[in-house]
Amino acid sequence: MTEKNHHTPSLGADIRFLGNLLGEIITEQHGTEALELVETVRIAAKNRRAGDEQAARTLIETITAQDLDHKRILIKAFSNYFQLINIAEDQQRIRVLRQRERENQQKESIDDAVRRLKEHGFTAVRVADLLAKLSIRLVLTAHPTEAKRKHVLVKLHQIADLLALNDRTDLLFHEKYRIDNTIRAKIEELWQTR
């Protein structure tokens, strides 16, 4: 293994990394049976989404058969997993935007949108007609973070910062090792937070 990390992580790699760390923590805190239960539910849910009717029955039967403590583990496992995936997705969005800026390919400006509309034959009158047909309503909702406790938000923010730091290509082996272990510790803290 070389001292430098020249590989830029991908979304899939980040999800696997964070998910594996969470799995290790579930195993340490609750045993291999708890992780197997989480995996059974995850696979059944994935197969149900793909249209497998037996998987839907398996999912219902598996969850129904659990006592309250095991249901709490499932809820916590999936809640934490989805929060970690959100962090990974945010990090991937940042990577894409940074790459676009590096390549001077930002094509999401109003000027670019107007130029593309013009290239596709949209006249000012046609755009005005389309805009007149729009119905815009203000909808006030609570942002998902508003429902989270401050301690959880702090931990999620720390994990996100560490994951971003992990993207550096000039990390030495011991630096990457330290960051990975700190991410693991923060996920464990997240798991232990009510």
N, C-alpha and C positions, 0 to 999 in steps of 0.2 A: 504494500500500500504506500502511495506517495504521501508526502507531507501536505500537499495542497489539494483542495477539493475543487476540481475544475468542472464539476457537473452541476448545472442549474436544475434544481428540483422541478418536477412537474406537479400539476394538480393531483394526479393519481398517486404519485410518490408521497406527497404530503398527506393525503388522506390515509394511505396505508401506514405511514409512519405514526401519525397521531392515533389512528385506530388501534394499531398494535400496542402502543404505549398504554392506551386505555384498557385494552384487553389484559395486559400484564398486571395492571393495578387491580382490575376486577378479580383476577385469579388470586393475587396476593391477599386481598381484603376478604374475599368470600369463597375462594376455592375454585377448582377447575369445573365443578358442576355448575356454578353460577355462570361462568363464561360459556360453557356448552349450552346452557339455557338461552343466553343472549344470542349465540350463534344460530341455534335452532329457530328462534323467532325471526332473526334477521333473514335467514335463508328462506323461510316460509313466506315472509312478507315480500321478499324479492320475487319469488316464484308466483305468488298471488297476483302481483302487479303485472306479471307476464301472462296472466290468464289461466294459471293452473288452479282448477277448482279444488283439487285435493289439498293443495297447499293452503287454501283459504280455510278449509275445515281443520287442517293440522294447526294452523295459527290460532283459531278460536279455541280448539281443544287444549292446546298447550298453555295458553294464557289462563283459561278458565280453571285449569287444574292446579294453578299455583296458589300458595298461601300468600298472605299479605306481605310478608318480608321479601319473598321472591318477586312479587309484583313491583315492590318498591325498587328492587335492584334493576328490574327491566326498565322501569320508568327513568331511573337515574342514568342507566347505561345509554339509553337512546337519547335522552335529553342532552347529556354531555357529548355524545357522539355527534349529534347534529350541530351543537355549538362549535365543536372542533372542526367539522366540515365547513361551517360558515367562515371560520378563520382561514382555512385552506383556500376556499373560493375567493375570499377577499385578497389574499396574497397573490393568487393567480391573476386576478384583475389588475393588480398593481404591476405585476410582471409584464402583462400584455401592454398596458398603457406606457410603461417605461420603454418597452421595445419599440412601440410605435413612435414615441418621441425621439428615440435614438435614430430611428430610420426616417425621421421627418415624414411620417405617414399618418398623421392625425387627420382623420377624415370625418370628424364628428362636429365640426363647427357649423354655425349658421351659414357662413359664407359658402362652405362646401355644399351644404344642403341646397341652397338657392342655385348654385352653379349646376348641380346634378339635376335639379328639377328643370332648369332651362335646357340642359342637354337632352332631356327626355321629352321635350316639346311642350312643357307646361308654360303657359303664358301667365302674365300677372293677373289677368281677368279670371282664368281658370283656377289659379291658386286662391284668389279672393273668394270665388264661388265655393270652393272646398272649405275654406276657413269659415265661411258664413254658415255652413251646415254642421259645424262642430258644436257639440254640447259639452261645455266644461262646467263641472260642479265641484265645489270645494268639499272635500270629505276630511273630517278630522278623526284620526285614529291615534291610539297610543303606539308609540314606536316600541318594537319588541324589547328593546333594552330597558324601557321604563318599568317593565314588570320584573326585572331581574334585581336581585339584591346587589348592593354596592360591592360587597366582597366578591361576588361572582364576576361582576363586570371588571374589577381590578385584575382578577386572575386571568380572565379571557384576554384582556388588553396585554398583560405580560406575556402570555403564550403567543399572541400575534406578533409582538415586538421581537420575541426570540425566534419565531419562525422566519420573520423578515431578515433577521441577522444571519440566519442559517443559509440564506441565498448568496451571501458573499462568496466569491470564487477564490479569494485569497486566504481563506481560513486554514490554519494549521490543524493537523490531526487532533492535537490536544484541545484546541479551541472548539472544534466541532464536537468533540466528545463532551466537553463541559457544557456547551449549549444544549446538546441533546439530553444530557442528564438534568439540566435545569428545567427544560420543557417537561420532562417526565415528572419531576418534583412538583411543578405547577399543576399538571394534570391530576396528580395525586391529591394536592390541596383542593382542587376543584371537586374531585370525587368526594372528599371528606366534608365539603361545605354543604350545609343543609339547604 
